[in-house]
Amino acid sequence: MPLLDNNRSSSSGSDRRWWALVLLATAEFMVVLDASIVTIALPSIGRGLDFPLANLSWVINAYVLTFGGFLLLGGRIADLLGRRLLFTVGLGVFSAASLLGGLAQSEVWLIGARAIQGLGAALLAPAALSLVTSIFQEGSDRNKALSVWGAVAGSGGAAGVLLGGVLTSGVGWRSVLFVNVPIGIAAILLTPTLVAESRAEVARRSFDLPGAATVTAGLSAFVYALVRASTVGWGSVQTIGVLAAAAALLAAFVVIERRSKAPLVPFTFFKNLNVSAANATMLAVGAAVLALFYFLSLYMQKVLGYSAITTGLAQLPLAAGIILAAAMASPLVARLGRRTVLIAGLAMFAGGIVWLAQVPVQASYLADLLGPSLLIALGLGLAFVPTTILAETGVGEHEYGLASGLVNATQQIGGAFGLGVLTTLATTRTNHLLASHHPVGQALTQGFRLGYLGAAGFVGLGIIAAATIGTWHVRRSQLAHPAPQPQPQT
């Protein structure tokens, strides 16, 4: 039974909606944070568990792999079985895996725990965003709520580096995993009080198991190929073979979905072309963001010689700037329109990355890094909010989980793709310069510069996708599904 009747309005009910948003956004923050918080801790993890250097990247890759692979399935399960239920289950899995990872005694143990963490994240992330969409109806309140969401999604990477540096330096690497446990337990306990159950009202409450199996296996194979490509090479038999398997599985998924009576992803969903364009934009932005934070952290530590905690503190203005820019985005969207704000944000984001690509080997933080960091923060904060709003706009109630899973999946898959491609470019450039007897610092910096320019190129593709938003006018009556029905509000 909903905690607040749709026909009733009260200040306490309104307050509860916003407290629910705080809870859901906190859970999302944990999920985004965990993709980057362990980055700073990797050297300590390697020493503590005697990790071979070649396997250390799997502490991150295992999380990204299961997270990206299971997102669409997680979103659909949330729609059918209940968004609050799946959010709670996801929190439980994520928290238990965090505890397990913090207690790890071997590399296999830790990598396995990180994979389970990714699975928990794939269950709770789309459920959390679809709950926000169901709690706040389209309009001003939803835009404000999604501004908070955009701030969380955009700042999580930089905040992860900051928190990872502080915890690793002050307490030890295990603390970057243990920190999730009390937060997760508190969130599980608060969820029944603050969040009403929400699920799709559909005649057929069944799962397309063949579709779920093929899309999950296909996405997992695709992400696996991407994260391994920088190690084994893009032209290797392994990379080509796994990518071919991923393509075959995803093609089988399309065939299965077209024949299914209860598809996991109804293709009529993509008749809303503005939603499709928003997801294409998120794919491009995701490809740039993860690589950007990765290169910036390595540059600060390996070239400038910053410690883990100094690297984290150096990215504090970036994280804070994203949060402030996201807060500005909602009124700007109301005044200027979503597409205008989105394109302006992407242009500033790209400009900041190009500016960052000019960094010298011996950089001054105030002169060379702070300016581009603030411009990147402003652009990211402004871009994330309208992209998230557009990815959820005009979507039927019964597809909130699907829409949320899709926008999360495009961000994660984009991140894996961008990191794989840009790391290969940067590493190839650095190795070429090292072979030509350039100093290590100069070779690394030149490689990172190329990586930054590649990230800016991805953002440029996002601008092209964003420019098409609003050029297609699709009425809900043109879609195969009915218009959204009023939703239970907390």
C-alpha positions in Angstrom: 0.0 0.0 0.0 1.5 3.4 -0.9 2.7 5.6 1.8 1.0 8.6 0.4 -2.2 8.6 -1.6 -2.0 10.2 -5.0 -5.1 12.3 -4.3 -3.7 13.6 -1.0 -1.1 16.2 -0.5 0.7 17.1 2.7 3.9 18.7 3.7 5.0 15.6 5.5 4.3 13.5 2.4 6.2 16.0 0.2 9.1 15.9 2.6 9.1 12.1 2.5 9.5 12.2 -1.2 12.6 14.2 -0.9 14.0 12.0 1.9 13.3 9.0 -0.4 15.4 10.8 -3.1 18.2 11.3 -0.6 18.1 7.5 0.2 18.0 6.5 -3.5 20.7 8.9 -4.6 23.0 7.7 -1.7 22.6 4.2 -3.0 23.4 5.3 -6.5 26.4 7.3 -5.2 27.8 4.1 -3.7 27.4 2.3 -7.0 29.1 5.0 -9.1 31.8 5.5 -6.4 32.8 1.9 -6.4 33.9 2.0 -10.1 36.6 4.5 -9.1 37.2 4.3 -5.4 39.5 1.2 -5.7 41.6 2.8 -8.4 43.7 4.7 -5.9 43.9 1.6 -3.7 45.3 -0.7 -6.4 49.0 -0.4 -5.5 48.2 -1.2 -1.9 45.9 -4.1 -2.9 48.7 -5.5 -5.1 51.2 -5.4 -2.2 48.7 -6.7 0.4 47.5 -9.7 -1.6 50.6 -10.4 -3.8 48.7 -9.6 -7.0 50.6 -10.0 -10.2 50.6 -6.7 -12.0 48.8 -8.1 -15.0 45.9 -9.2 -12.9 45.4 -6.1 -10.8 43.1 -4.4 -13.4 40.6 -7.1 -12.8 39.7 -5.6 -9.4 38.0 -2.9 -11.5 37.1 -5.0 -14.6 35.2 -7.7 -12.6 32.9 -5.0 -11.2 32.4 -3.3 -14.6 31.8 -6.6 -16.4 28.9 -7.8 -14.3 27.5 -4.3 -13.7 27.3 -3.6 -17.5 26.2 -7.1 -18.4 23.2 -7.5 -16.0 21.8 -3.9 -16.1 19.0 -4.5 -18.7 17.9 -7.7 -16.9 17.9 -5.9 -13.6 15.7 -3.1 -15.0 13.2 -5.5 -16.4 13.0 -7.6 -13.2 12.4 -4.4 -11.3 9.4 -3.5 -13.5 7.8 -6.9 -13.2 8.5 -8.0 -9.6 8.7 -4.6 -7.8 11.2 -1.8 -7.9 11.5 -1.4 -4.1 12.0 -5.2 -3.7 14.8 -5.4 -6.3 16.4 -2.2 -4.9 16.5 -3.8 -1.4 17.8 -7.1 -2.8 20.5 -5.3 -4.8 21.5 -3.3 -1.7 21.8 -6.6 0.2 23.9 -8.3 -2.5 26.1 -5.2 -2.9 26.7 -4.8 0.8 27.4 -8.5 1.4 29.9 -8.5 -1.5 31.6 -5.4 -0.1 32.1 -7.1 3.2 33.4 -10.2 1.5 35.8 -8.1 -0.6 37.1 -6.3 2.5 37.9 -9.7 4.1 39.6 -11.1 1.0 42.7 -13.2 1.5 43.6 -13.8 -2.1 43.3 -12.3 -5.6 40.6 -14.8 -6.7 38.6 -14.1 -3.5 38.7 -10.3 -4.1 37.9 -10.5 -7.9 35.0 -12.8 -7.2 33.6 -10.4 -4.5 34.0 -7.5 -6.9 32.0 -9.4 -9.6 29.2 -10.0 -7.1 29.3 -6.3 -6.2 28.8 -5.5 -9.8 25.8 -7.9 -9.9 24.3 -6.1 -6.9 24.9 -2.8 -8.5 23.1 -4.0 -11.7 20.1 -4.9 -9.6 19.8 -1.8 -7.5 20.9 1.0 -9.9 18.0 0.7 -12.5 15.5 0.0 -9.6 16.6 3.2 -7.8 16.3 5.4 -10.9 13.0 4.0 -11.8 11.7 4.6 -8.3 12.7 8.3 -8.6 10.8 8.4 -11.9 7.7 6.9 -10.3 7.9 9.1 -7.2 8.2 12.4 -9.1 5.9 13.0 -12.0 7.1 14.6 -15.2 7.6 18.3 -14.8 9.5 20.6 -12.4 9.7 18.3 -9.4 11.1 15.4 -11.5 13.6 17.7 -13.2 14.8 18.9 -9.7 15.0 15.3 -8.6 17.0 14.2 -11.7 19.3 17.2 -11.2 20.3 15.6 -7.9 20.7 12.3 -9.7 22.8 13.9 -12.3 25.1 15.5 -9.7 25.5 12.1 -8.1 26.2 10.3 -11.4 28.6 13.0 -12.6 30.6 13.5 -9.4 30.9 9.9 -8.3 34.0 9.2 -10.2 35.9 12.2 -8.8 34.5 11.6 -5.3 35.7 8.0 -5.5 39.2 9.1 -6.2 39.1 11.5 -3.3 37.5 9.1 -0.8 39.7 6.2 -2.0 42.8 8.3 -1.4 41.8 9.4 2.1 40.7 5.9 3.2 43.7 4.1 1.6 46.2 6.5 3.1 44.6 6.8 6.5 43.1 3.3 7.2 44.2 0.9 4.5 42.8 -0.5 1.3 40.2 -2.8 2.9 38.4 0.3 4.1 37.4 1.3 0.6 35.2 -1.8 0.5 34.1 -1.9 4.2 32.8 1.7 3.9 29.8 0.4 1.8 28.6 -2.0 4.5 27.1 0.4 7.2 25.7 2.6 4.5 24.1 -0.3 2.8 22.6 -1.7 6.0 21.2 1.7 6.9 19.7 2.1 3.5 18.0 -1.3 3.7 16.5 -0.5 7.1 15.2 2.9 5.9 13.8 1.8 2.6 10.4 0.3 3.8 9.7 3.6 5.7 10.6 6.0 2.9 9.8 4.2 -0.3 6.5 2.7 -1.5 6.5 -0.4 -3.7 6.1 0.3 -7.4 5.8 -2.2 -10.2 4.4 -2.3 -13.8 0.7 -3.1 -14.2 0.9 -5.6 -17.0 -1.3 -8.5 -18.1 1.6 -10.9 -18.5 4.0 -11.0 -15.6 6.6 -13.3 -17.1 10.2 -13.2 -18.1 11.7 -13.7 -21.5 14.4 -16.1 -20.2 16.0 -16.8 -23.7 16.1 -13.0 -24.3 17.5 -12.4 -20.8 20.2 -15.0 -21.3 21.4 -13.9 -24.7 21.5 -10.1 -23.9 23.2 -10.7 -20.6 25.8 -13.0 -22.1 26.2 -10.8 -25.1 26.7 -7.6 -23.1 29.1 -9.4 -20.7 31.1 -10.8 -23.6 31.2 -7.3 -25.2 32.4 -5.7 -22.0 34.9 -8.5 -21.4 36.4 -8.0 -24.9 36.7 -4.3 -24.3 38.4 -4.5 -20.9 40.8 -7.2 -22.1 41.7 -5.5 -25.4 44.2 -3.1 -23.9 46.1 -6.1 -22.5 45.9 -8.7 -25.3 45.5 -6.2 -28.2 42.6 -5.2 -30.4 43.7 -7.4 -33.3 44.3 -10.5 -31.1 42.4 -13.7 -31.8 40.9 -13.5 -28.3 39.5 -10.0 -28.8 38.2 -10.7 -32.2 36.7 -14.0 -31.2 35.0 -12.7 -28.1 33.6 -9.6 -30.0 32.3 -12.0 -32.7 30.6 -14.1 -30.0 29.1 -11.0 -28.4 27.8 -9.9 -31.8 26.2 -13.3 -32.4 24.6 -13.4 -29.0 23.2 -9.8 -29.4 21.9 -10.7 -32.9 20.2 -13.8 -31.4 18.7 -11.5 -28.8 17.1 -9.3 -31.5 15.6 -12.3 -33.2 14.3 -13.7 -29.9 12.8 -10.3 -28.9 11.0 -9.9 -32.2 9.3 -13.3 -31.7 8.6 -13.1 -28.0 5.1 -12.4 -26.6 6.6 -10.8 -23.5 10.0 -9.4 -24.6 12.6 -8.2 -22.2 13.1 -5.1 -24.4 10.1 -4.3 -26.6 11.5 -2.7 -29.7 8.5 -0.3 -29.8 10.3 1.4 -26.9 12.8 2.8 -29.4 10.1 4.5 -31.4 10.6 7.4 -28.9 13.6 8.6 -30.9 14.5 11.3 -28.5 15.0 8.7 -25.8 17.2 6.8 -28.2 19.2 9.9 -29.0 19.6 10.6 -25.3 21.0 7.1 -24.7 23.4 7.6 -27.6 24.6 10.8 -26.0 25.0 9.0 -22.7 27.1 6.3 -24.4 29.5 8.9 -25.8 29.7 10.8 -22.5 30.3 7.5 -20.6 33.1 6.7 -23.0 34.8 10.0 -22.1 34.2 10.2 -18.4 35.8 7.0 -17.1 38.9 7.4 -19.3 39.2 11.0 -18.2 39.3 10.2 -14.4 41.6 7.2 -15.1 44.2 9.3 -17.0 44.0 12.2 -14.7 44.6 10.1 -11.6 47.6 8.3 -13.3 49.0 11.6 -14.5 48.9 13.1 -11.0 50.6 10.1 -9.4 53.0 8.9 -12.0 54.1 12.2 -13.6 53.5 14.8 -11.0 54.4 12.5 -8.1 51.3 13.2 -6.0 50.4 10.8 -3.2 47.1 9.0 -3.2 45.5 11.5 -0.8 46.9 14.5 -2.6 45.5 13.1 -5.9 42.1 12.7 -4.3 42.2 16.2 -2.8 43.3 17.7 -6.2 40.0 16.4 -7.7 37.8 17.8 -5.0 37.1 21.0 -7.1 36.1 18.8 -10.0 33.6 16.8 -7.9 32.2 19.9 -6.1 31.9 21.7 -9.4 29.8 18.9 -10.9 27.4 19.0 -8.0 27.0 22.8 -8.2 26.6 22.7 -12.0 23.9 20.0 -11.7 22.1 22.2 -9.2 22.1 25.0 -11.8 20.8 22.7 -14.5 17.2 22.3 -13.5 16.3 26.0 -13.7 18.3 26.4 -16.9 16.4 23.4 -18.5 13.1 25.1 -17.5 14.3 28.4 -19.1 16.3 27.4 -22.1 15.2 23.8 -22.9 16.8 20.4 -22.4 18.6 20.2 -25.8 20.2 23.7 -25.4 21.5 23.0 -22.0 22.7 19.6 -23.0 24.6 20.8 -26.0 26.1 23.7 -24.1 27.2 21.4 -21.3 28.8 18.9 -23.8 30.6 21.8 -25.6 32.1 23.0 -22.3 33.0 19.4 -21.3 34.8 18.9 -24.6 36.6 22.3 -24.3 37.8 21.4 -20.8 39.2 18.1 -22.0 41.0 19.8 -24.9 42.4 22.3 -22.5 43.6 19.5 -20.2 45.3 17.9 -23.2 47.8 20.8 -23.2 49.3 19.9 -19.8 53.1 20.0 -19.6 55.3 17.4 -17.9 56.0 19.7 -15.0 52.5 21.2 -14.4 51.4 23.6 -11.8 48.1 22.6 -10.2 46.7 26.2 -10.1 48.0 27.2 -13.5 47.5 24.1 -15.6 44.9 21.8 -13.9 42.4 23.8 -11.9 41.0 25.8 -14.8 40.3 22.8 -17.1 39.0 20.8 -14.1 36.4 23.5 -13.3 35.3 23.8 -17.0 35.0 20.0 -17.2 32.9 20.1 -14.0 30.6 22.8 -15.3 30.1 20.9 -18.6 29.5 17.5 -17.0 27.1 18.8 -14.4 25.0 20.6 -17.1 25.1 17.6 -19.5 24.2 14.8 -17.1 21.0 16.3 -15.9 19.2 16.9 -19.3 20.5 13.5 -20.6 19.0 11.7 -17.7 15.7 13.6 -18.0 15.4 12.9 -21.7 16.2 9.2 -21.2 13.1 9.0 -18.9 10.8 11.4 -20.7 7.7 10.0 -22.4 8.3 6.5 -21.1 5.3 4.4 -20.0 5.0 3.5 -16.3 5.5 -0.2 -17.1 8.9 0.6 -18.7 10.5 2.8 -16.1 12.9 0.0 -15.1 13.7 -0.7 -18.7 14.5 3.0 -19.4 16.6 3.2 -16.2 18.4 0.0 -17.0 19.1 1.2 -20.5 20.5 4.6 -19.6 22.7 3.0 -16.9 23.8 0.3 -19.4 24.8 2.8 -22.0 26.9 4.7 -19.5 28.7 1.6 -18.2 29.2 0.1 -21.7 30.4 3.4 -23.0 32.8 3.7 -20.1 34.2 0.2 -20.7 34.5 0.9 -24.5 36.1 4.3 -24.0 38.6 3.1 -21.4 39.6 0.1 -23.6 40.1 2.2 -26.8 41.7 5.2 -25.2 44.0 3.2 -22.9 45.2 1.4 -26.0 45.9 4.7 -27.8 47.7 6.2 -24.8 49.7 3.1 -24.1 50.8 2.7 -27.7 51.9 6.3 -27.9 53.8 6.1 -24.6 55.5 2.8 -25.6 56.6 4.3 -28.9 58.2 7.3 -27.2 59.9 5.1 -24.6 61.3 3.0 -27.4 62.7 6.3 -28.9 64.4 7.0 -25.6 62.2 9.8 -24.4 62.1 10.5 -20.7 59.4 8.5 -18.8 57.5 11.5 -17.6 57.4 13.0 -21.1 56.3 9.7 -22.7 53.5 9.2 -20.2 52.3 12.8 -20.6 52.2 12.5 -24.4 50.2 9.3 -24.1 47.8 10.9 -21.7 47.4 13.9 -24.0 46.4 11.6 -26.8 43.9 9.9 -24.5 42.4 13.2 -23.5 42.0 14.2 -27.2 40.3 10.9 -27.9 37.9 11.5 -25.0 37.1 14.9 -26.4 36.4 13.2 -29.7 33.8 10.9 -28.0 32.1 14.0 -26.5 32.0 15.5 -30.0 30.0 12.4 -31.1 27.7 13.0 -28.2 27.1 16.6 -29.4 26.1 15.2 -32.8 23.6 12.8 -31.1 22.3 15.6 -28.8 21.8 17.9 -31.8 19.1 15.5 -33.2 17.0 15.6 -30.0 13.8 17.5 -30.5 13.9 17.0 -34.3 11.7 14.0 -34.0 8.2 14.7 -32.5 6.8 11.4 -31.4 3.4 11.5 -29.6 2.8 8.8 -27.0 -0.2 7.8 -29.0 2.2 6.7 -31.7 3.8 4.2 -29.4 2.6 0.7 -29.0 2.1 1.2 -25.2 -0.4 3.4 -23.4 0.4 6.6 -21.7 1.8 6.5 -18.2 -0.7 6.1 -15.4 -0.5 8.0 -12.1 2.0 6.3 -9.7 2.1 5.7 -6.0 4.0 8.5 -4.3 5.9 8.2 -1.1 
